Amino acid sequence: MTAWTSDELTRIGSAEELQIASRRGDGSLARPRTIWVVRQYRRYPAGIVGSVLSGQARDATLKLVPR
């Protein structure tokens, strides 16, 4: 697996949203989806942080890995 570059992490971390597409079993890309980006939680109010750290939210959390 490739590692993220500093530039890529900065660009991802400064974005509010990203368009991502998963790879299907045959190697083709699925339709892109919009995801929210949260790298530093402390800038958000406690009510928002609590909602994104719930068990249900964690179950829907994606980990982005470089390819």
Beta strands, then each sheet from edge to edge (+ up, - down):
strand 1: 17-20
strand 2: 33-36
sheet 1: 1+ 2-
end
